[in-house]
Amino acid sequence: MRTVAVLLTLLGLSVSTPSRANDSSPVFLDQGQAWDAVSRADFYTRDQGSRLIPLAWLTALKNEDGTAFLADGLTRYGYLPGSDSATTLPVGFHATGPAGAKVVGMTCSACHTRQIKVDGKSYRIDGGPALVDFQAFLEDLDKAVARAISDDGTFRTFAIAVLQTASPSANNVAALRRDVDAWYLRYHTIMDLALPKPGWGLGRLDAVGMIFNRVTGLGVGPEPSFLIPENIRRADAPTRYPFLWNATKQDKTQWPGFADNGSDILGLARNVGEVLGVFGTYQPRRLGPLVNFWNNNSTNIDGLQILEELVKKIEPPKWPWPIDDVLAAKGKAIFERPTASGGCYECHGAKAGKVRFPVQQTWATPIQNVGTDTRQYDVLAWTAKSGILKGAYIPFATKPLKEVDLAFNILATSVIGTIAQHVVSPSTGSSSAMLGASVDTGMAAAAEPVDASRLPSTLQDLPGAFQIPEAIATPEIRLQLGMNAGSPSPPKGAYESRVLHGIWAAAPYLHNGSVASLADLLKPSSQRQQRFKVGPVYDLKRIGLASDQPQSAFDRVTTGCDDLNSGNSRCGHEFGTSLPDLEKEALLEYLKAL
């Protein structure tokens, strides 16, 4: 369908124009016939199992100046205004549960809905990387709750608002205080130990690091807190939010490409891990020789499956402004050249990849090291105490967890165990051992190879959802994994090359958001901006962030090739940098049409 749209554009034929309700509303770009207002509303609010904070608490919290924490609907952090006037929650936030006991959580649209500005008009891009300051929100929420519990008088004022009575009983106030203290212990622990200084900034977060921290630091410790604080580490490898269109078609996913992709079960694995990282409740419990992965597990499997189907509907946004068709045709020829001649197709074209169960064809999205920032590979090598999951494994899918194991392995066991226990039932004819076993010594199970062919057919792709990149393997990890200690490990820093449909709407660029525009990406690393403004205003010529961002005071400060492991390096991807200026201009024009 995208090929047809590109051809129509290049031939100068008409395509659908974006809709706009009125001057005060954003322009909703054309993202395919299947993407309509009903789908959009569902995408913005569908519950996936995130459980951040009770709505009554969030509504009662105050900013430092005494205003309501929700007064602006969180738009000060870059979140987009929602349509539910009753809660003032922004796009991507939802309130779940019965009246009077609703809990606020996040859904994927909070991080994957984009709005840009051109000539004073706002344009909405569903599935695009959000320009939000997630860390500032997390920190301010931590401070707001700390203020609420700072003294008895302040807490009583908070309790009156939460309990909605001017004279709450002492018992009710005390019970609320116990609940808030228990919540704050867990929340403040991870905020205090995990959030980096300086912060991630607009449009970035260390998603993998925070998922590891929440699963290993908040989920597998002893009751009643379930905490293992020493497992929590600084999440200092920021990456930009990826765009979601065509995400279900990729052969791999996650920036380092450690996860197989392209089938419904692999999509579910991708999304269960995401929920556990975005405030999902996860507190597994041992039951004799088994582990109950669903003890206090808030993951909403039905909601995740619906969201995956919604994401399949989102097509790349069509460029809504004029395109020079003649110039774009020249750019198409350049795009299709071999990589050595400045072309892009070999790495970024839509080519057939793997076939997943049952017969789902993916796009090849190769994992390559092109000299970009390496920091995320440090996160993939984190180790942690496995706590309650010591010895736990999923027969035929994972190995028993050691007392101290890779955080990667603890997450894999948690996600695969959660899915297996949801999918497998006596009616499938599978052994009850499929529900997740724990073996204290791990010796017998450790000797057995992982054999996905012995899983039910619907689950056989699942072990591929977590494949440890060989590049992270230190000598100790290599020994633990049974890898050949003498074989050379490829250099760390390989990331997935995505198909470039809709790439114009995803600035800033590279996996860590260190390059402001596509025009800058076509410059050698040494000539790219060391510092640039991050905000919604778009430059249509350079295709990316405009240099003037009156709505944003945030600057992205990057490093060069001399500090490749900073998390902020603008180095690498030296492709197309030697093209003549006229060819660069033509290539950029074609990228608008993709």
Secondary structure as GFF3:
##gff-version 3
##sequence-region A 1 594
A	DSSP	alpha_helix	2	10	.	.	.	ID=ss1
A	DSSP	beta_strand	19	20	.	.	.	ID=ss2
A	DSSP	beta_strand	27	28	.	.	.	ID=ss3
A	DSSP	alpha_helix	37	45	.	.	.	ID=ss4
A	DSSP	beta_strand	53	54	.	.	.	ID=ss5
A	DSSP	alpha_helix	55	60	.	.	.	ID=ss6
A	DSSP	three_ten_helix	75	77	.	.	.	ID=ss7
A	DSSP	beta_strand	93	96	.	.	.	ID=ss8
A	DSSP	beta_strand	103	106	.	.	.	ID=ss9
A	DSSP	three_ten_helix	108	110	.	.	.	ID=ss10
A	DSSP	beta_strand	113	118	.	.	.	ID=ss11
A	DSSP	beta_strand	121	126	.	.	.	ID=ss12
A	DSSP	alpha_helix	134	148	.	.	.	ID=ss13
A	DSSP	alpha_helix	152	163	.	.	.	ID=ss14
A	DSSP	alpha_helix	170	194	.	.	.	ID=ss15
A	DSSP	beta_strand	204	205	.	.	.	ID=ss16
A	DSSP	alpha_helix	207	213	.	.	.	ID=ss17
A	DSSP	pi_helix	214	219	.	.	.	ID=ss18
A	DSSP	three_ten_helix	229	231	.	.	.	ID=ss19
A	DSSP	beta_strand	239	240	.	.	.	ID=ss20
A	DSSP	three_ten_helix	247	249	.	.	.	ID=ss21
A	DSSP	beta_strand	252	253	.	.	.	ID=ss22
A	DSSP	beta_strand	259	260	.	.	.	ID=ss23
A	DSSP	alpha_helix	264	277	.	.	.	ID=ss24
A	DSSP	beta_strand	285	287	.	.	.	ID=ss25
A	DSSP	beta_strand	290	292	.	.	.	ID=ss26
A	DSSP	alpha_helix	301	313	.	.	.	ID=ss27
A	DSSP	alpha_helix	325	335	.	.	.	ID=ss28
A	DSSP	three_ten_helix	339	341	.	.	.	ID=ss29
A	DSSP	alpha_helix	345	348	.	.	.	ID=ss30
A	DSSP	beta_strand	352	356	.	.	.	ID=ss31
A	DSSP	beta_strand	360	363	.	.	.	ID=ss32
A	DSSP	beta_strand	367	369	.	.	.	ID=ss33
A	DSSP	alpha_helix	375	380	.	.	.	ID=ss34
A	DSSP	beta_strand	383	385	.	.	.	ID=ss35
A	DSSP	three_ten_helix	387	389	.	.	.	ID=ss36
A	DSSP	beta_strand	392	393	.	.	.	ID=ss37
A	DSSP	beta_strand	404	406	.	.	.	ID=ss38
A	DSSP	alpha_helix	407	423	.	.	.	ID=ss39
A	DSSP	three_ten_helix	426	428	.	.	.	ID=ss40
A	DSSP	three_ten_helix	432	435	.	.	.	ID=ss41
A	DSSP	beta_strand	437	438	.	.	.	ID=ss42
A	DSSP	alpha_helix	443	447	.	.	.	ID=ss43
A	DSSP	three_ten_helix	452	454	.	.	.	ID=ss44
A	DSSP	three_ten_helix	457	459	.	.	.	ID=ss45
A	DSSP	three_ten_helix	462	465	.	.	.	ID=ss46
A	DSSP	three_ten_helix	470	472	.	.	.	ID=ss47
A	DSSP	alpha_helix	475	481	.	.	.	ID=ss48
A	DSSP	beta_strand	494	496	.	.	.	ID=ss49
A	DSSP	three_ten_helix	503	505	.	.	.	ID=ss50
A	DSSP	alpha_helix	518	521	.	.	.	ID=ss51
A	DSSP	three_ten_helix	525	527	.	.	.	ID=ss52
A	DSSP	beta_strand	531	533	.	.	.	ID=ss53
A	DSSP	beta_strand	538	539	.	.	.	ID=ss54
A	DSSP	beta_strand	544	545	.	.	.	ID=ss55
A	DSSP	beta_strand	555	557	.	.	.	ID=ss56
A	DSSP	three_ten_helix	561	563	.	.	.	ID=ss57
A	DSSP	alpha_helix	581	593	.	.	.	ID=ss58
###
